[in-house]
């Protein structure tokens, strides 16, 4: 992964944005020698958000099962049928 200084971002923002858009590879921005931010293209960022939402849903489901808040398929079907009436 490419790393750039925050001063490079300030001076060459247009070029860095073009690189990120073209290569679809994030750029790590450092400030005072420490990681500060990632510069990523919009499509990659939105894909990451979608994947995180799916993983969070899975985690909530696993937590519900662990806490005994899950129902069997027949129970869910019966509840849904009553709800739809």
C-alpha positions in Angstrom: 0.0 0.0 0.0 1.2 3.4 -0.8 1.9 5.9 1.9 2.0 9.7 1.6 2.6 12.6 3.9 -0.2 14.9 4.8 1.8 17.7 3.2 1.8 15.8 -0.1 -2.0 15.5 0.2 -2.2 19.3 0.7 0.0 20.1 -2.3 -1.0 17.3 -4.7 -4.6 16.5 -3.8 -5.9 16.4 -7.4 -3.1 14.0 -8.4 -3.6 11.7 -5.4 -7.4 11.6 -6.0 -6.7 10.7 -9.7 -4.4 7.9 -8.6 -6.9 6.5 -6.1 -9.7 6.6 -8.7 -7.5 5.0 -11.4 -5.8 2.3 -9.3 -8.6 1.6 -6.8 -5.9 1.2 -4.1 -6.1 3.2 -0.8 -3.4 5.6 0.1 -2.3 5.8 3.8 -1.9 9.5 4.8 0.6 10.1 7.7 1.0 13.1 9.9 4.1 13.5 12.0 5.1 10.0 11.0 1.9 8.4 12.3 -1.0 7.0 10.3 -3.8 9.6 10.1 -6.2 8.6 7.4 -6.9 6.5 4.4 -7.7 8.0 1.0 -10.0 5.6 -0.9 -12.2 5.9 -3.9 -16.0 6.2 -3.5 -16.8 2.8 -4.9 -14.4 1.0 -2.6 -15.7 2.9 0.4 -19.4 2.2 -0.4 -18.5 -1.5 -0.9 -16.8 -1.6 2.5 -19.9 0.0 4.1 -22.2 -2.6 2.5 -20.0 -5.5 3.7 -19.8 -4.1 7.2 -23.6 -3.8 7.3 -23.9 -7.5 6.3 -21.3 -8.5 8.9 -23.1 -6.5 11.6 -26.4 -8.2 10.7 -24.7 -11.6 11.0 -23.2 -10.6 14.4 -26.7 -9.5 15.6 -28.1 -12.8 14.5 -25.4 -14.8 16.3 -26.0 -12.7 19.4 -29.7 -13.3 19.3 -29.1 -17.1 19.0 -26.6 -17.0 21.9 -29.2 -15.1 24.0 -32.0 -17.5 23.1 -33.9 -14.9 21.2 -34.1 -17.0 18.0 -37.1 -19.0 16.9 -37.4 -22.1 14.7 -38.5 -21.9 11.1 -42.0 -23.3 11.8 -42.4 -20.8 14.7 -41.3 -17.9 12.4 -43.7 -19.1 9.7 -46.6 -19.3 12.1 -45.9 -15.8 13.5 -45.6 -14.4 10.0 -48.9 -16.1 9.0 -50.7 -14.5 12.0 -49.1 -11.1 11.2 -50.2 -11.2 7.6 -53.9 -12.0 8.5 
